[in-house]
């Protein structure tokens, strides 16, 4: 069951506009992160939930989508995410929370997929503009933006050909994601 959840938790970059995650569902996802491990149990992460149309547009304007797809500027207006979760941290609690960020991000993605949503984690963010749009405290550090919604695309995992791990789309707009072989990942076994 968990294995299947992991396999179907892909990065989706195009979304249907209905149904959309409710505020309660976003809060439930953030609630799951409380149970994720935290270095030193410091729990430095904070979250901004975005559902309102105007703020969604502002968040979208601060993001860069799919670097390998050079001829694609991101989802069209009718394919944009219907919710976002912005992952931030308080450097006063922990100045290097990268492990916490990764664990929380994966927890959010898995939880979203279990709820039926698709998501995409974005790190290419105009953080200064996003901070201004959302009126975030300068004391908080912005790490990632999780775009969420009902998937409107097919994403297929393929086996990587050698070292080529670049994702691509075919003529039918199916999104292919090459993954390295398991034996290529294991460098020792004792």
HELIX and SHEET records of a PDB file:
HELIX    1   1 UNK A    2  UNK A    8  1                                   7    
HELIX    2   2 UNK A   23  UNK A   33  1                                  11    
HELIX    3   3 UNK A   39  UNK A   41  5                                   3    
HELIX    4   4 UNK A   53  UNK A   60  1                                   8    
HELIX    5   5 UNK A   77  UNK A   79  5                                   3    
HELIX    6   6 UNK A   98  UNK A  115  1                                  18    
HELIX    7   7 UNK A  127  UNK A  134  1                                   8    
HELIX    8   8 UNK A  182  UNK A  185  1                                   4    
SHEET    1   A 4 UNK A  15  UNK A  16  0                                        
SHEET    2   A 4 UNK A 140  UNK A 151 -1                                        
SHEET    3   A 4 UNK A  83  UNK A  90 -1                                        
SHEET    4   A 4 UNK A  45  UNK A  50 -1                                        
SHEET    1   B 3 UNK A  15  UNK A  16  0                                        
SHEET    2   B 3 UNK A 140  UNK A 151 -1                                        
SHEET    3   B 3 UNK A 118  UNK A 122 -1                                        
SHEET    1   C 3 UNK A 155  UNK A 159  0                                        
SHEET    2   C 3 UNK A 175  UNK A 179  1                                        
SHEET    3   C 3 UNK A 168  UNK A 169 -1                                        
END                                                                             
